Amino acid sequence: MPRVSVVIPCWNAADFIERTLDSVAAQTYRDFEVVAVDDGSTDKTQDVVERVLKARGLPGRSLRQENKKIAGARNAGIRAASGELIAFLDHDDAWYPEKLARCVAELDADPGAGLVCHQEKVVKDGREVGVTRNGPWTERMYESLLFDGNALSPSAVVARKPKLFEAGLFRENPEFNTVEDYDLWMRLARVCRMRFLGEILGEYALVERGASNKIVYHTSNLESLLSDHFRNFPDPDARIRALMGRRRGVMCRSAAGLLLAQGELAESGRYARRAVSEFPADWKNWAALAQWTAKRVLP
C-alpha cells in the first residue's frame, strides 16, 4: 500500500498534463501512487495520462467520470486513494523534486498535525510573477481563514485522509464552485492543526478570471460560502459582526477592482458601493468607490 496518493483532477488537460505528471515522476520520495480523475474531458486527456503513467513507470491509474466540477473530481480521487496521505495537484500545476519528501517528513515530525502546506512560485505564461504566502498557522485558524481570507493553495497541500473524511471532503454544491477548496480548509481548521513550510516547493499556474461574468460568478459563490459559515455564529457579538462586515467589504472591494479593470462600470460601481456599505470604517473601501467615481467621470 503506498503511503501517499497524489490526487490530480483533470479536465481538458491533454496539452499540459504531461508536464504536471513529469513533476511527480521527478519526486525524490517514491512511496506514492497517482490517482488522476478525468472529469468528463472532451479531448484526449485520459489517453495522455495513461500514456505518461506507463512511459514514466508511475504507479497509479486514471479514472474517468461525467463532469462533476473540480470538487467532485477531487472527492472521487480521495475515495479511490489507497494512501494514508493525500497530496493534491491540479492539472496545470507542478512540484519541485523535494516536495513530497519535505511534506511527509513534516507530518511525521508532528503526528498531531492533519495537514501541511508550503509556498509556491506563481507562474503566468511560463513567467514568474510572484510567490504565494500561504499560512501562517494561528491558534484560531478557523476565524483567521474565515475573516482574513484563504491562506492555502490546493497543489501545496498534503493532508491525512482520515481528517479529510472527518471534515466532510469537498462540498460539491454548485453555489460553492471556485471556492470549494477554501471551504474545506476552513472545515479542516476545526478538526485538526495545520503546519506551514516557508519553502517554495512547487509552481502554481495563474489563470486570470478575465471575463466579467466569471468575476461576478466567483464573487457570488464566495458570498454564498461566507454566509454559510457566518451561520456558525447564531448570536454574533459586536466583534464578530464587525469582522463579518469587514470580510464582506474586502470581498466587494476586490470584485469592484477586477470589474473596473475589465471596463464594467455598472457592476464595478455596484460592488464599490456595497464595499462602503458593508464596512465604512475601512478607508480602502472609500478609495475603491472614489476610483470608480473618477473612472466614470473621466473615462
N, C-alpha and C positions, 0 to 999 in steps of 0.2 A: 504494500500500500504506500503510495507516495505521501510524503509529508505535506507538500504544498500542491494545491490545484490552482493553475493560472486560468482564470475565467475571462474569456475575450468575447464580448458581444460584437457581432459583425453585421453590417448592413451595407450592401453595395460597395464593398471594400476591395474588390478584385485588383484595383490599380495600386494599392498601397499596403495591403495586409502582409505582403511578404517581408517588408522592412520591419514591421512590428514583430512578426514571428522570428525573424533573424535576431532581434534583440533578446528574445527569450532563449534561443539556441546558444547565445554567447554567454549565458549566465555561468559564473564560477560555481554556484550552488546547483547541484544536479538532482536532488531528490524531489522532483516535481513531475506533474503531468499537465498537459494543455487540454482545456475544455473550451473549444470555440463553438459559439452558438450563432448560426446563420439565421438572422431574424427576418426571413422572408425576402431575401435579396432577389433582385431581378437580373443580376449579372452573374458572373462565374465565380463569385466569392467562395462558395464551398469547394469547388474544384481546385482553386488556387490553394486554399487552406490544406486540403488533403494532400496535394502535390508537395507542398513545402514541408508538412509534417513528415512525410515519407523521405523526402530528399535529405532533410537535416537529421533524420533519426530521432525526432522528438516523440516522446511517449504521449499519447493522448488521442483525442478523437474530435470529430466535427459533428455537431448536431444541427438539424435544420427544423425550423418551426415556422408557422404562419406569423406574420408580422404582429408583434405584441409591444413594440417600442422597447426602449433600452432597459427599462425596469424589468419587463417580462423576460428579456433575453438574459439579463444577469441572474435573475432568480432561477431560470432553467439551468444555467451553468452551475450555480451553487448546489442545487438539488442533485445534479448528476455528478458532482465532485466527490472524489474519494479521499482527498487530503483533509487533515485537521485544520490546516490554514488555507485561507482563500486570498489569493493575490489578484486584484482586479487590474485589467489592462484594456483600455479602449482601443478600437481597431486602428486608429491613426496615431497613437502614441508609441513611445519606445522607452526601453530601460537601458541603463548602463550595466556593464557586466557584474558589478558587485551588489546590485540592488537586492536580490533575494538573500544573499549571504548576510548582508547587514541587517535586513529586517527580521530574518529568522533569529539571528543572534540577539537582537534587541528584545524580542519576545521571550526567548529562552532565559535571558537575564532577569526578566520580570514576569514570572508566571501569572501574576495577578492582573496584568495588562491584557486588554482584549483586542487592541488594535495598535498598529504603528504606522506612522505617516512620515514621509520625507519631503524635501523640497524638490522642485522641478524647474528645468530650464523651459521657458516659454518660446516656442518657435512658430514663426509665421512665414509660409512660403520658403522654408529652408533657412530662414534667417533668424538669429536670436533677437528677441525683442524684450526680454525681461526674465525674471526669476520669480516663481511663486514663493510666498512666505507663509507656508501652512503652519497652523498652530497659533500660539503655544497652548499647552495644557494649563488649565486652571482648575481649582477645586470645585468651581461652579461652572463646569464646562457646558452643561445644557443651556443655562442662561446666557453664557458668553456667545454660544453659537446662535441662539435664537435672537438675541438683541443686538449683537455686534456683526453678525453675518457669517457666512460659510467660511470655514478655515481648513478644509480638507479637499483633496483632489482625488477622484477615484483611482487613477492609474498610479498614485503614490501610496495607496493603502494596502496593507496586508492585515487581515483580521482572522480571529479564531472563529471557525464555523459555528460552534455552539452558541456563541454570542450573537452571531447574525440571526440565527433562528430565534433566540430569546428576544431580540429586538423586533422580530416580525418580518425580516427581509425587506426588500424594496417594495414600497406600495405601488401597485400598478394602476391607481386611479388616474383616469385621463386628465383630471384637473391638476395633477401634480407632475405631469410630464415636463421635463427640462429642469426640475428641482427635486427629483426623486432621490438623488444622492444626498443632497443637503438634508432632506427629511430623515434619511436613515442615520446619518451621523448624529443628528440630534437625539434620535431614539436610542442609539448606541451609547451616547453620553450618559444616559440614565441607568444603564445596566453594567457599564464597565469603565475602567480607567484607560486613557489613551497615552501613547508615547509619541514624541515628535523628534525626528532626527534633523539636525541642521545641515545635513549633506545633500547635495544635488545628485540624485540617483536615477534621473530619467528626464524625458522630454515630453512636454505637453504641446500638442498641436493646436494652435489658436485658430479657431474658426469664427469669424465675425458673424454676429446675428444678422447684420445687414438690413434686410428689408424691414420696414416699419411694422408690418403685421407680425413679424417674428418677435420684435421687441415688445409689442403690446401683449402678444400671446404669453411670452415668458413672464412678464410683469404680472399679468392677470393670474397665472398659475402660482407665482410666488406669493401673491396676496392671499390666494386660497389656502396655501400651505401655512402662512403665518397665522391667519385667522384660526385655522385648525389647532395650531399649537397654543395660541393665546387662550383657547378654551381650557387649557390645563390650569389656568388661574381664574377659577369661577368667581372669586371676590377679590379682584386686584386692589392693592393699596395704592397710595399716591405714587410711590416709587415705580411700581410695575406699570401703572397707567402711563407714566412719563416715558418709560422705556419702550412701551408699545407705540406711543406716538412718535418717538424719535425714529424707531425702526421703520415705521410706515413712511415717515418723511424721507429717510435715506432712499428707500425703495422708489418713491415717486420722483425724487430728485435725479436719481440715476436714469430712470426712464426718460425724464424730460431732456437730459443732456444728450442721450443717444438719439432720441427722436429729432431734436434740434439739429444734430449733425446730419440727419437724413433730409432736412428741409421740411419736416412735417410740423408746421407751425401750430395747427389746431390741436393735435394730440399732445405736442410738447407743452403748449400752454396749459392744457388741462392738467397734466401731471405737475407742472411747476406750481400752479395754484393750489393743487392738493398738497404738495410738499409743505407749503407755508401753513395751510390749514391744519395739517396733521401735527406739525411741530414748529410753531412760530418762534420758539426760543433759539433755533439754530440759524445763525446768520447765513450759512451756506444755502439754506432753502430760499432765503430772500435774494441771495446773489443769483440763484438759478432763475428766479422769477424776473429779476432785473435783466439778466442776459436774454431771456426770451422776449421781454418787452422791447429791448433795444433792437433785437433782430427783426421784430415785427414792424417797428417804426422805420428802421434803416436797414432794409434787406440787402 
